Every structure is written in structure tokens, then in C-alpha cells.
């Protein structure tokens, strides 16, 4: 056995016991280049490790216990100790933020499933007839030369769209115009999702072509009775305010959100990312139509907010919740939200729709 500076090489079994990593894990980390052995027997392929590698191996084991992805562990292991400490602290802050977001999502899903269970176990109990009070407002903001956002609020349809590129404004307007015909169709709750998705698909096919990328986001709610069909593509958002709090019910289709999902970016870092405006899905003639759709059950007293990233990019969730809770009417809510966006600098166009469910 070849000696090394810190003593004799260790067999994979001895190294596994000393590092508290299994031989299977060591073989995986070797394949990934995370923890290659000091020596591999050319005939048998048996791995040997240097005692000096134990510190890195134990760090890998600890980071895995934290749940850190292997790609990120590799980055941490290449850093000097002070920088590595900062990277671990940043990772854990992200875990805590993600856990808080998942806690909110879990609470929302529990609420939704309980509602469905009530509907199934009490089929003879009629749902409370609902109407919507709603308001929509868009604003150019304080920096952009033109307004490329669009918004709509009607008796049954709510929608926001955020256009981009040289014909972004017309693209956003066209996306919402393609949905307005749904207001006059006699749809049952079973028809909602199909009708909404079909109208949005037609808008996607009609998206303008241009030498530069041009398209739009689209987030829309279509109501039939107490049922709400939600369609979402892009990084505009939908929220619902219930007794248990404010819940975000859409997931951004953006590069920065994908980096957050992969653990490569923290939510706090996202607003400063140089490619924060890059979308992975949108209404764009050159991309595939892949919206998120879901069916929700509404209740009297709930308030729904649809908005573009010109609002969420400058206002924290807590502020948005405070406004939606305190406003007397949807009209007052949208005006106050845009006023606060202006107070925060309004670097982008802003569009928002607020709707309140009331008993008919």
C-alpha cells in the first residue's frame, strides 16, 4: 500500500466507518467527482482513501444531513472555510423560507381538500350562491415609457397579462380579449377548465411574431357559481385571502424561480438577479403552450388578487395582505396597491385585479 503524507491509505470500508458514509455513498460521490479516492487499484478497481480526506468526507456527510443537494455540496466543499460557512448559512436561510412557503401551501391545500370532502359527504347541501364585486387597474409606473400590462374584471372573468418585447402591449391586450367571450357562455363548473384553457390556447396561437421576442404572461380566473377555474402561465400571480391568511396559488414560470426550486438561489437574491425577467413559459408564438390549470372552491368573504410582477416585485407579501384585509372595497384595494407601488419606486408597469366573493 502506498504511503501518503498523513499516513497509510485507508480501504473503502475503513474510510466509510471513519467518515460515517456508506461504501455505496462513497462510490456515488466518486462518480460525481465530489469525493474521488486517493488511489484506485488498476487491476481490482478497489478504492483507497487518504486520512486527509476525512475532513471533506465528514463535511459532505453533515451537509447531506442538512438536505443540501449534491451539486451545491460540491460548490461548498471548494470554498475556503469562511466562505463555506456563509454558503451554509445562506442555504439554511433558504430552507427556512421554503419551509414557511410550503407551510402556507399545505394550509391552503388542507383547506381545499376539506371543502371537497364537505361537498362529497353533504351532496344535498346547496352551495351558497355567490356574486363577485371586483375592480381592475393598470399603471405605467414611474420608469417605463409605455404601459404593456393589461387587466380585466367582469362578472365572471378576472385576468391580468404582462406583455414584453416590441409588441408586448398589444400581446397582453389580445390575450385578455381572447378570454372575454367566456363571460357570455353558459358554462357549468365541469366546463370551466376546458373553456378557459381553450380560449387561452387560441390566444397563444394568435401571439404576434417579431424579430425580437414578443409575448405575454396570462393569469385568469373564470367563475361558475362557487367554482373558479384558474389558468396561469408566466410570472404574474394569483393570491387568495381567507380567514387563515393570504395564500399564493400560482407558481412563477421564470428562470429565477427555477433556480430557487433547485436550491441555487435564495428568494432574497432573486430580485437582484440579472435575468430575473426571463420567462420559461409564456404566450409566445415561438414556445409551447403549457399553462398550469386548477379548479378552486370559493366561499363568501374571500378576496382574490391577480397581479403582474410590477406589484410583487416591490411590495412584500405582508403589505399586500394588509391592504387586502383593510380595504373596504376591491376598488379601494387596487388603488391603494398601486399607490404603494409608486411609493416604492414603481420601476415596472403594474396591473392588479381584486375580487371579493359575496353571498348572492
C-alpha positions in Angstrom: 0.0 0.0 0.0 1.3 3.4 -1.0 2.0 5.7 2.0 0.9 9.3 1.8 1.7 12.4 3.8 -0.9 11.9 6.6 -0.3 8.1 6.9 -1.3 4.9 5.2 -4.2 4.9 2.8 -7.5 3.5 4.1 -9.6 0.9 2.5 -13.1 2.0 1.4 -14.5 0.0 4.3 -12.3 1.7 6.9 -12.8 5.1 5.4 -16.6 4.5 5.4 -16.5 3.7 9.1 -14.3 6.7 9.9 -16.4 9.2 7.8 -19.8 7.7 8.7 -20.5 7.4 5.0 -21.5 4.1 3.5 -19.4 2.4 0.8 -22.3 2.9 -1.6 -22.4 6.6 -0.9 -18.6 6.8 -1.4 -18.8 5.1 -4.8 -21.6 7.6 -5.8 -19.6 10.6 -4.6 -16.6 9.3 -6.6 -18.7 9.0 -9.8 -19.9 12.6 -9.3 -16.4 13.9 -8.7 -17.4 15.1 -5.2 -15.0 12.8 -3.2 -12.7 10.8 -5.5 -10.4 8.3 -3.8 -6.7 8.9 -3.4 -5.9 5.7 -5.2 -7.7 3.1 -7.3 -6.2 -0.4 -7.8 -5.7 -0.7 -11.6 -6.5 -4.4 -11.5 -9.3 -4.8 -9.0 -10.7 -1.3 -9.1 -10.6 -1.2 -5.3 -10.7 2.3 -3.8 -8.3 3.6 -1.2 -8.6 7.0 0.6 -6.1 9.2 2.4 -6.7 10.1 6.0 -6.6 13.8 5.0 -9.8 13.3 3.0 -11.7 12.5 6.2 -12.4 16.2 6.9 -14.0 16.7 3.5 -16.0 13.4 3.8 -17.4 14.4 7.2 -18.4 17.8 5.8 -20.2 16.1 2.9 -22.0 13.8 5.4 -23.1 16.8 7.5 -24.3 18.7 4.5 -26.3 15.7 3.3 -27.9 15.5 6.7 -29.0 19.1 6.2 -30.6 18.0 2.9 -28.3 20.1 0.7 -28.3 19.0 -3.0 -25.1 17.3 -4.1 -24.3 20.0 -6.7 -24.4 22.6 -4.0 -22.3 20.5 -1.7 -19.6 20.3 -4.4 -19.6 24.1 -4.5 -19.4 24.5 -0.7 -16.5 22.0 -0.5 -14.4 24.0 -2.9 -14.7 27.2 -0.8 -12.4 28.4 1.9 -13.9 27.9 5.4 -15.2 31.5 5.9 -16.9 31.4 2.5 -18.2 27.9 3.1 -19.7 29.0 6.4 -21.5 31.8 4.6 -22.8 29.4 1.9 -24.2 27.0 4.5 -25.9 29.9 6.4 -27.4 31.1 3.1 -28.6 27.7 2.3 -30.3 27.2 5.7 -32.0 30.6 5.4 -33.4 29.5 2.1 -34.6 26.2 3.6 -36.4 28.1 6.4 -38.0 30.4 3.8 -39.0 27.5 1.6 -40.4 25.7 4.7 -42.5 28.7 5.5 -43.8 28.9 1.9 -44.6 25.1 1.9 -46.4 25.5 5.3 -48.7 28.1 3.7 -49.3 25.9 0.7 -50.0 22.9 2.9 -52.6 25.0 4.9 -54.2 26.1 1.6 -54.4 22.5 0.3 -55.8 21.2 3.6 -58.5 23.9 3.3 -59.3 23.0 -0.3 -59.5 19.2 0.4 -61.7 19.8 3.4 -64.0 21.8 1.2 -64.2 19.0 -1.4 -64.8 16.4 1.4 -67.7 18.5 2.7 -69.1 18.7 -0.8 -68.9 14.9 -1.3 -70.2 14.0 2.1 -73.1 16.5 2.0 -74.2 16.4 -1.6 -77.7 17.6 -0.7 -76.5 20.8 0.9 -76.7 23.5 -1.7 -73.7 25.7 -2.2 -74.1 29.3 -1.2 -74.9 31.4 -4.4 -72.1 33.8 -5.0 -71.6 37.1 -6.8 -68.3 39.0 -7.3 -67.5 42.6 -6.5 -64.3 43.4 -8.5 -62.1 46.1 -9.8 -59.1 46.3 -12.2 -56.4 48.9 -12.6 -53.2 49.2 -14.5 -50.4 51.8 -14.2 -47.4 52.7 -16.3 -45.2 53.1 -13.2 -42.6 55.7 -12.8 -39.8 54.4 -15.1 -41.2 52.6 -18.1 -42.0 54.8 -21.2 -45.2 52.8 -22.0 -47.7 50.5 -20.3 -47.6 46.9 -21.6 -49.7 45.4 -18.8 -53.4 44.7 -19.2 -56.2 43.8 -16.7 -59.8 42.9 -16.8 -62.5 42.4 -14.1 -66.0 41.3 -15.1 -69.0 39.5 -13.5 -67.4 36.0 -14.2 -63.9 36.6 -15.5 -60.8 38.1 -13.9 -57.4 38.4 -15.8 -54.1 40.1 -15.9 -51.4 40.0 -18.6 -47.9 41.4 -18.7 -46.6 41.9 -22.2 -42.9 42.0 -23.2 -40.9 42.8 -26.3 -41.6 45.3 -29.1 -45.3 44.4 -29.3 -45.8 43.4 -25.7 -48.7 45.8 -25.1 -50.9 44.5 -27.9 -49.9 40.9 -27.0 -51.2 41.4 -23.4 -54.4 43.1 -24.6 -55.0 40.4 -27.2 -54.5 37.7 -24.5 -57.3 39.1 -22.3 -59.5 39.9 -25.3 -59.4 36.2 -26.3 -61.0 35.3 -22.9 -63.7 38.0 -22.7 -66.1 35.9 -24.8 -66.3 33.4 -21.9 -68.3 36.0 -19.9 -71.3 35.3 -22.2 -71.1 31.5 -22.4 -73.4 29.3 -20.4 -70.8 27.1 -18.7 -71.2 24.6 -15.9 -68.5 24.1 -13.3 -67.4 21.0 -15.3 -66.8 23.0 -18.4 -64.8 25.8 -16.8 -61.3 24.5 -17.1 -61.7 23.3 -20.7 -63.3 26.5 -21.9 -60.7 28.7 -20.2 -57.8 26.6 -21.5 -59.2 26.6 -25.0 -59.6 30.3 -25.1 -56.0 30.8 -23.8 -54.7 28.3 -26.4 -56.3 30.4 -29.1 -54.6 33.5 -27.7 -51.3 31.6 -27.7 -51.7 30.7 -31.4 -52.5 34.3 -32.2 -49.5 35.7 -30.3 -47.6 38.1 -32.6 -44.3 37.1 -34.2 -41.5 39.6 -34.2 -37.7 39.7 -34.8 -37.3 40.2 -31.1 -39.1 38.0 -28.5 -42.6 39.2 -28.0 -45.3 37.7 -25.9 -47.3 37.9 -22.7 -48.0 36.3 -19.4 -51.6 35.4 -18.5 -53.2 34.7 -15.2 -57.0 34.3 -15.2 -59.9 33.1 -13.1 -63.3 32.1 -14.6 -66.3 31.6 -12.3 -69.4 29.4 -12.4 -71.3 29.6 -9.2 -68.8 28.9 -6.4 -66.3 27.2 -8.7 -63.3 29.0 -10.0 -61.1 27.8 -12.9 -57.6 29.1 -12.7 -55.2 29.3 -15.6 -51.7 30.6 -15.2 -48.6 31.0 -17.5 -45.7 33.2 -16.8 -44.7 35.2 -13.7 -47.9 37.1 -13.0 -49.6 35.8 -9.8 -52.8 34.9 -8.1 -53.5 35.1 -4.4 -56.5 34.3 -2.2 -57.2 36.0 1.2 -59.1 33.7 3.6 -59.6 33.7 7.3 -56.4 31.6 7.7 -54.3 34.1 5.8 -53.1 35.1 2.3 -52.1 32.3 0.0 -50.3 32.5 -3.3 -51.9 29.9 -5.6 -49.7 30.2 -8.6 -46.0 29.3 -9.2 -43.8 31.5 -11.3 -42.6 30.1 -14.7 -39.4 32.1 -14.6 -35.6 31.4 -14.6 -35.1 32.8 -11.1 -38.0 30.6 -9.7 -36.4 27.5 -11.3 -33.0 28.5 -9.6 -34.8 28.9 -6.3 -36.5 25.5 -6.8 -33.1 23.9 -7.5 -31.6 25.4 -4.4 -29.2 27.6 -6.4 -30.7 30.9 -5.5 -32.4 32.2 -2.4 -35.7 34.1 -2.6 -33.9 37.2 -1.2 -31.3 37.0 -4.0 -34.0 36.7 -6.8 -34.9 40.4 -7.1 -31.3 41.4 -7.9 -30.7 38.5 -10.4 -29.6 39.9 -13.8 -32.0 37.6 -15.6 -35.0 38.0 -13.2 -37.3 38.9 -16.2 -36.5 35.8 -18.2 -39.6 33.6 -18.5 -39.6 29.8 -19.1 -43.3 29.8 -20.2 -45.5 32.5 -21.7 -47.9 33.2 -24.5 -45.4 33.4 -27.3 -45.7 32.2 -30.9 -42.3 30.5 -30.7 -42.9 28.5 -27.5 -45.1 25.5 -26.5 -48.4 26.2 -24.7 -48.0 24.7 -21.2 -50.2 26.5 -18.7 -51.0 25.5 -15.1 -54.7 24.9 -14.5 -56.7 24.0 -11.4 -60.2 24.2 -10.1 -60.9 26.1 -6.8 -63.9 26.3 -4.5 -64.7 29.8 -3.4 -66.5 30.9 -0.3 -68.3 34.2 0.7 -65.9 36.8 2.2 -62.8 35.6 0.3 -60.8 38.1 -1.7 -58.7 37.2 -4.8 -55.8 39.2 -6.2 -54.4 38.8 -9.7 -51.3 41.0 -10.4 -48.2 41.4 -12.5 -44.7 41.4 -11.2 -44.6 45.2 -11.2 -46.6 44.9 -7.9 -45.0 41.8 -6.3 -41.5 43.0 -7.3 -41.8 46.0 -5.0 -44.3 45.1 -2.3 -43.8 42.4 0.3 -46.5 39.8 0.9 -47.3 41.2 4.3 -48.1 44.6 2.8 -50.3 43.1 0.2 -52.2 41.1 2.9 -52.6 44.2 5.0 -54.1 46.1 2.0 -56.5 43.3 1.0 -57.6 42.9 4.6 -58.2 46.6 5.4 -59.7 47.9 2.1 -63.5 48.4 2.2 -64.0 47.6 -1.5 -62.0 46.0 -4.3 -61.7 49.4 -6.0 -60.1 50.8 -2.9 -57.7 47.9 -2.7 -56.4 48.2 -6.3 -55.9 51.9 -5.9 -54.0 51.5 -2.6 -51.8 48.7 -4.0 -50.8 50.9 -7.0 -50.2 53.9 -4.7 -47.9 51.8 -2.6 -46.1 50.5 -5.7 -45.5 54.2 -6.6 -44.2 54.9 -3.1 -41.7 52.0 -3.6 -40.4 53.5 -6.9 -42.7 51.6 -9.4 -39.8 50.6 -11.8 -42.2 48.5 -13.8 -45.7 48.6 -15.2 -48.3 47.5 -12.6 -51.6 45.7 -13.1 -53.9 44.3 -10.5 -57.4 42.9 -10.1 -59.1 42.4 -6.8 -62.4 40.4 -6.4 -64.5 39.8 -3.4 -66.9 36.9 -3.2 -70.2 37.8 -1.6 -73.4 35.8 -1.0 -75.9 36.5 -3.7 
